């Protein structure tokens, strides 16, 4: 799947500006990690871009991801992409375990991108100068971005075999590359 195909699919099913921005953030993080791990940047980027494309139509588990997977298969999407998208949702992990680099990485960056976005919104400098320590400080505040599962962020770093600070810094750096489209320029 090309980036253009992924972008068109995302926009066919997603109208929410915040979901589109989340998709761009996750795409940037997936591309960053693909380069870091010497993987296919285009495949990983497309996966990040469309990982939640079905969310507005099917926001509830298990339809979210499973309905999208049906659409992706009908359109001839690569099994690696479909499997990664299914695996990022815990209700699919028995059948699609976090046992491959692309799956681990999508799981690892999804919640963290959302959390870094929330931190950027409350900082005057947005993403500029953001550090892992400022993100971790906000993680300790249970009321801040309460819907984000801190344990998933920590599990993501473990899955990637990285210290939490390093993982956070990778995601911040990736998101800084798309600060303009995210509204943080």
C-alpha positions as CSV (number, residue, x, y, z in Angstrom):
1,X,0.0,0.0,0.0
2,X,1.4,3.4,-1.0
3,X,1.3,6.4,1.2
4,X,-1.3,8.0,-1.2
5,X,-3.5,4.9,-1.0
6,X,-3.3,4.9,2.8
7,X,-4.0,8.6,3.0
8,X,-7.0,8.3,0.6
9,X,-8.4,5.3,2.6
10,X,-8.0,7.2,5.9
11,X,-9.8,10.3,4.5
12,X,-12.6,8.1,3.1
13,X,-13.5,6.9,6.6
14,X,-12.2,9.5,8.9
15,X,-13.5,13.1,9.1
16,X,-12.4,14.1,12.7
17,X,-9.5,16.5,12.6
18,X,-8.1,15.0,15.9
19,X,-8.2,11.5,14.5
20,X,-6.5,12.6,11.3
21,X,-3.8,14.3,13.4
22,X,-3.4,11.2,15.5
23,X,-2.9,9.1,12.3
24,X,-0.2,11.5,11.1
25,X,1.6,11.3,14.5
26,X,1.5,7.5,14.5
27,X,2.6,7.4,10.9
28,X,5.6,9.6,11.8
29,X,6.5,7.4,14.7
30,X,6.2,4.3,12.6
31,X,8.4,5.7,9.9
32,X,11.0,6.8,12.5
33,X,11.2,3.4,14.0
34,X,11.2,1.6,10.6
35,X,14.3,3.6,9.8
36,X,15.8,3.0,13.3
37,X,15.2,-0.8,13.0
38,X,16.1,-0.9,9.2
39,X,12.6,-2.0,8.2
40,X,10.4,-0.9,5.3
41,X,9.6,2.7,6.0
42,X,6.7,2.9,3.5
43,X,4.9,-0.2,4.8
44,X,5.4,0.8,8.4
45,X,4.3,4.4,7.7
46,X,1.1,3.3,5.8
47,X,0.3,1.0,8.8
48,X,0.6,3.8,11.2
49,X,-1.5,6.1,9.0
50,X,-4.4,3.7,8.7
51,X,-4.3,1.9,12.0
52,X,-7.5,3.6,13.3
53,X,-9.1,4.4,9.9
54,X,-12.3,2.5,10.9
55,X,-12.7,4.0,14.3
56,X,-15.4,6.6,13.4
57,X,-17.6,3.9,11.8
58,X,-16.9,1.2,14.4
59,X,-15.6,2.8,17.7
60,X,-16.4,-0.2,19.9
61,X,-14.5,-3.4,20.4
62,X,-14.2,-5.8,18.8
63,X,-15.7,-4.2,15.6
64,X,-13.0,-1.5,15.7
65,X,-10.0,-3.1,13.8
66,X,-12.0,-6.1,12.7
67,X,-14.3,-4.3,10.4
68,X,-11.4,-2.3,9.1
69,X,-9.4,-5.5,8.5
70,X,-12.3,-6.8,6.3
71,X,-12.2,-3.6,4.2
72,X,-8.4,-3.8,4.0
73,X,-8.5,-7.5,2.8
74,X,-11.2,-6.7,0.3
75,X,-8.9,-4.0,-1.1
76,X,-5.9,-6.3,-1.3
77,X,-3.9,-4.8,1.6
78,X,-0.8,-6.8,2.6
79,X,-1.3,-9.3,5.4
80,X,1.6,-7.7,7.3
81,X,-0.4,-4.4,7.5
82,X,-3.7,-6.1,8.4
83,X,-2.1,-8.2,11.1
84,X,-0.3,-5.2,12.7
85,X,-3.5,-3.2,12.8
86,X,-5.4,-6.1,14.3
87,X,-2.6,-6.7,16.9
88,X,-2.6,-3.2,18.2
89,X,-6.0,-3.9,19.9
90,X,-5.8,-6.1,22.9
91,X,-9.0,-8.0,22.0
92,X,-7.2,-9.4,18.9
93,X,-3.9,-10.3,20.5
94,X,-4.7,-14.0,21.1
95,X,-5.0,-14.4,17.3
96,X,-2.6,-11.6,16.3
97,X,0.1,-11.5,19.0
98,X,2.7,-8.8,19.5
99,X,5.4,-11.1,18.1
100,X,6.7,-9.2,15.1
101,X,8.6,-5.9,14.9
102,X,5.8,-4.0,13.1
103,X,3.2,-5.2,15.6
104,X,5.3,-4.4,18.6
105,X,6.1,-1.0,17.3
106,X,2.5,0.0,16.4
107,X,1.4,-1.0,19.8
108,X,4.3,0.9,21.4
109,X,3.7,4.2,19.6
110,X,-0.1,4.4,19.5
111,X,-0.9,5.4,23.1
112,X,2.4,7.3,23.4
113,X,1.6,9.5,20.4
114,X,-1.7,10.3,22.0
115,X,-0.1,11.2,25.3
116,X,2.7,13.3,23.7
117,X,0.0,15.2,21.8
118,X,-1.8,15.9,25.1
119,X,1.4,17.1,26.7
120,X,2.1,19.3,23.7
121,X,-1.3,21.0,23.9
122,X,-0.6,22.2,27.5
123,X,3.0,23.4,26.8
124,X,3.5,27.0,25.5
125,X,6.4,25.6,23.3
126,X,4.3,22.6,22.2
127,X,6.7,19.9,20.9
128,X,9.7,22.2,20.8
129,X,12.1,21.4,23.6
130,X,9.9,18.6,24.9
131,X,11.8,15.9,26.8
132,X,11.1,12.5,28.2
133,X,11.2,13.9,31.7
134,X,8.4,16.4,31.0
135,X,6.3,13.5,29.5
136,X,7.0,11.2,32.4
137,X,6.0,14.0,34.9
138,X,2.6,14.2,33.2
139,X,2.3,10.4,33.2
140,X,2.4,10.5,37.0
141,X,-0.7,12.8,37.0
142,X,-3.5,10.3,36.8
143,X,-6.1,12.9,35.9
144,X,-4.0,14.2,32.9
145,X,-5.1,12.5,29.7
146,X,-6.8,9.9,31.9
147,X,-8.0,7.8,29.0
148,X,-4.4,7.0,28.0
149,X,-3.2,3.7,29.5
150,X,0.2,4.4,31.1
151,X,0.8,0.6,31.4
152,X,0.6,0.4,27.6
153,X,3.2,3.1,27.2
154,X,5.5,1.2,29.5
155,X,4.8,-2.1,27.9
156,X,5.5,-0.6,24.5
157,X,9.0,0.4,25.6
158,X,9.6,-3.1,27.0
159,X,8.4,-4.7,23.7
160,X,10.9,-2.6,21.8
161,X,13.7,-3.4,24.2
162,X,14.2,0.3,25.0
163,X,14.4,2.3,28.2
164,X,11.2,4.3,28.6
165,X,13.0,7.6,28.3
166,X,14.6,6.6,25.0
167,X,11.3,5.4,23.6
168,X,9.6,8.7,24.6
169,X,12.4,10.7,23.0
170,X,12.1,8.7,19.8
171,X,8.4,9.4,19.6
172,X,8.9,13.1,20.4
173,X,11.6,13.4,17.7
174,X,9.3,11.7,15.2
175,X,6.4,13.9,16.0
176,X,8.5,17.0,15.7
177,X,9.0,16.2,12.0
178,X,5.3,16.7,11.5
179,X,4.7,19.5,14.0
180,X,3.1,21.7,11.3
181,X,0.4,19.3,10.2
182,X,-0.2,18.4,13.8
183,X,-0.9,22.1,14.6
184,X,2.2,22.5,16.7
185,X,4.4,24.7,14.5
